[in-house]
Structure formats: C-alpha cells, structure tokens
Amino acid sequence: MTATAAPSRAALVTGGGRGIGRAIALALAREGLAVAVAGRGRAALDDVVAQLPARRGLAVVLDVTDPASVARSVDAVTSTLGAVDVLVNNAGIAESAPFLKTEPTLWDRHFAVNVTGPYRMVRAVLGGMLERGWGRVINVASLAGLQGAAYVTAYTASKHAVVGLTRALAVEVAGRGVTVNALCPGFAATDIVWQAARNVAARTGRSYDEAVEAIARLNPGGRLVEPDEIAAAAVRLVGDPAANGECVILDGTSPPSASAVSRRNA
C-alpha cells in the first residue's frame, strides 16, 4: 500500500479519455487506486481502461451536463469499484471568441460543462465522503482561473468560478477528513493546444510547429505543461491530508521530468 490511498480506494476521473484526464487516471492507478475513467467517447475510455490493472478499472460514458447521466455514472462506479473516494473534475471545454462575439449559447455552454458539471459531480459523492470521513476532490481549473485572458471570456469566467467553488467548499469541509483543491495549469501539451495551433496556422500562415511554439511562449515558463506533470500534482494532493483549498499553479517554470513526453498531432 502506498501513502496515497488504501487498496480499497476508488477514484472517478471525468474527461479521462485523453490528455490531462488520461494522465491522471493512469497515475492514480499506479498508486493503487481503482479508477473509473469517465467521458463521452467510449473508444477513448476503453483504451485508457485497457492500460489499468485488471478488475481495477471501469469505463463510464458520462455527460456532466446531464443530471441523470451523473447519477447513473456514480451508481455504476459504486456498484463495480466501490464508493468514490477521489473525484477528479477534469471534463471541460475551451472556446475562443472576442467578447462582443461571445453569444449567450457559447457562454452558457462553458458554464454548463466547466462549472455546473463539477457542482453536480461533487453533490453526487460528497455526502458519502463526509460519512466515511475521507475524501479528495480535485478540480482541474486553469491559470485563466487566476488571471485575465483575452478572447476567452467565457472560459476564463468559468474557470474563475471553479476556483471559487474550490475555495468555498474547502472551507466548508475543513477538519472532516475531506479535502478540496484545484489544479491550475497553463497551456498544456494536449489536444486543445494542438487544435488551437492548427487554427493559428490556418489564420496566420505560420507553420504548425511555429504556432505550437507561439502558444508555449504564452506560459510564464515559455514551454507547454506536460500532462504527466499535472498528474503528479494530483497524486500529491490525494496523498496529502493537509492540502486543502490549494490552487496549484503549473505554468512551465519548473523543468519537466524526464518521463514527460509531448504528443503533438499535426
């Protein structure tokens, strides 16, 4: 048994089929947790679960904007792996538009996924955590949740809300065996950045690699943050009972580990 969790602990990672969620799911499994990998695409989920220890993983098709889907998913995890002791709210969207072109539908979509989704997920599992006297909630926010960013008003506002949710809930559960923390990465080596780079290249005439490098330079460290770095921070939060209400900044200013590898898909 590691210091992170007892063998019976079970984790639920939303948006777990790729990128940051995938890295966190695999890292938690390496620490001995049973891991439910949740998201909307079955094929990607199955691929991640295939890399987890036998009988210690579960693929769960989940739409965090649908209350019935949230309830079904939590029930499925509980009946198969056990009560959810670790919840990682990673599912999210990021779309860009100038503020005056940010239509109400775009705004509402960001809050439905990025804010109300985590609210629903926490509501579904927090009572059990408090009853058992042990639980970890990790919300994947963003550097944009701590500072302003142009052309992503809806995303930035939604991630500020996630940080606020984290801080308020951490105070509410303090001293009851449950911790609530947030991860605040900058631009990461994930599909969101690869797609943004393709869009930049199409608009500006830059090459794809030049666009990736331009995005990377927007991070204070001048490089993309690797998903494995974010996963390592999540593992630390699970294993640290004193960490509560933290907003862990991951901005590329620390060198990545030797095992961190970018996956660039041009």
N, C-alpha and C positions, 0 to 999 in steps of 0.2 A: 504494500500500500504506500502511495506517495503522500507527501504532506498536503497535496491539493485536495484530495477527497477520499472518502471511504469507498470500498468496492461497490457499494450499493447505490452510489450517487448516479443520478441521471441528468443529462443536460438536453436542452432543446435550443437549437440554433436556427433562427429564421434567416431566410436568404442564404441558406447554407450550400446551395448547389455550385457556387463558383466564387472566385475572388476571396474577399475577406472572410465571408462566412465559411467557405470551404476550408480555409487555413485554420480558422478557429475550431471547427468541428474535428479536424484531424489532430490538432494539438491537444484538445481535451481528451480525445480517445487515447492518445499516447500517455496521458496522465492517469488512465484507468477508469474514466467515466464511460458509462453507456451514453451514446449520443444519438438523439433524433435530429435528422437533417431535414429541415422544412423549407418549402418553396413552391413555386407554381409549376416548375418544369420537371416532370417525373424522370426523364432520362438523365438529367444532370444530377439529381438527387441519388438515383440508383448508382451512378458512377462513384459518388463520394462514399456511399454506404459500403460498396464493394471493397473499399480500402480500409474499412474499420474491422476490428476483431469480430469474429463470428459470434452471432447472437448478442452482440453488444451495440448494434446499430439499427436504425429504423429510418426509412424514407417516408416522409409525410407531406402530401400535397396540401398546401396551405395558402389561403389568401387572407392576409391580415386585415383587409378592409371588410371582410365578411364575418359578422359575429358567429354565425352558425359554423363556418369553417374553423374558426378559432376554437370553439367548444369541441368540435369533433376531433381536431388535431390533438388537443391536450388530453382528451379521453383516450385516444389511441396510444399516445406515448405512455400514459399512466398504466394502462392495461398491459402493455407489452414490455416496457423497460422499468416501470416504477414511477413513483411521484417525481415531478420535475423539481429538482433542487437547484439547478443552474439554468437560468434563462438568458439567452443572448439575443437581444433585439437588433438584428443586423439588416433585415429587409428594408429597402429604401429605394427612392428614385431621385434623380437629379436631372432637371431640365433647365435650359438656359433661355432667357428672353429679356430684352430691355423691359424696365418696369412698365412703361406705357403700352407694351405689347403682352404683358402678363395678364392673360384673360382669367376670369373667375374660375373657369374649369381647370386651368393649369394650377392655380393657387390651391383650389380645393383638393386636387389630386395629391399634391405634395403633403398637405396636412392629413389627408385620409391615410396615406401609407406611412409617412415618416413620424407622425405624432399620435394619431388615434390608433394606429396599428400597435405600437408599443403599449399604449394605455390599455388596450383590450388584452394583450398578451399578459401583462403584469396582473391585471384584475383576475385573470383566469388561474393564476398559480400562486399569487402572493399569500392568500389565506392559508393554503397548505404549508407553505414555508414557515409562516409565523407559528402555526400549530406545532410543527416539528422542531421549531427553534433553530433552524438552519436553512439558509438560502442565499443565493447570489443572483442579482440582476445586473446585467451588463448591457448598457445601451450604446450602440455604435452611433456616435454623433459625428462631429467634424470640426476642423479648425474654423469652418464657417459658422459653427455654433457659438464661437467665442469672439468673432470679429466680423466686420462687414465685408461683403464681396459684391462687385458689380455684376449685373446681368443675371444674377441667380437669386433674386429677391425672395422668391417663394421657397427655394431650397434653404437659403440662409435663415429665413424666419422660422422655418420648420425645425431646423437643427438647433436654433436658439431655444425653441420650445422643448426639445428633447433634453437639453442641458438643464433647463428649469425644472422639468419633470424629475430628472435625476436628483437634483439638489434638494428639492422639496421632499421627495419620497425618502431620501437618505435620512433626513432629519426625523421623519415620522417613524421609521423602523429602527432607529439607533438603539442599541442595547438589547435588541430582541433576537439576536443571532442571525439576522438578515442584513446584507449589505447591498447598496445600490450605487453603481459607479458608471462612468461614461468613458468611452474611448474617443478621442478627438484627433483623427488622422488628417493630414493634408492630402494632397493629390497622391493616390496610391497606384501601384502597378496592377491595375485591374481593367476589366472590360470597359468600364465607364471612361477611363482615360484613353484607352485605345480608340474608342468611338469618337471621343472629343478630338483626338489628334487627326482622325480621318476627316472630321468636319472642318477643322482648321486648315488642313492641307487642301481640301476642296475649295475653300473660300479664298485662300491667300496665295495659292500656287507654291507654297513650301512643300518640301518632301515630307513624307510621313514621319521619318526619323527626326527631321528638324522640328516638326510640330510637337512630337513627344518631348524633345529636349526643352522646347519653349515652355511647355506646361510644367515640366520638372523644375525649371528655374523659378517658378512661382512659389514653391515651397521655401521656407527660410533656409533649409539645408541645401537647396539647389539640386535636389535629386528626388525621385519618386520614393515613397514609402512602400516597403515590401509587405505583402500580406502576412508573411511569417513573423515580421516584427510586431504587427498588430495582434496576432495570435499569441505571441509570447507575453504581451501585456495583459491579455485576457486571462491567461493561465495564472499570472501573478495575482490578479485581482481575485480569482477564485480561491487561491491558497492563502490569502492574507485577510484574516478576520478583522484587522484594524483599519483596512482600507474601506472607507465609506464616504460617499459624496465626492469622490475624486473625479476630476476631468483630466484624463491622462493625455497629454499632448504628444503626438507623434508627427514631427514635421521634417524629418530627414536630417536634423542637425547632428544626430549620433550616427556613427558608421553602421551599416547593416552587418548582420552576422554572415559568416562565410557560406552558410546554407541557404541564404535568401537569394532567390533567382527570379528575375523579371520574366514574365511571359508576354512578349509583345506579338500581337497578331495583326500583321499588316493586312 
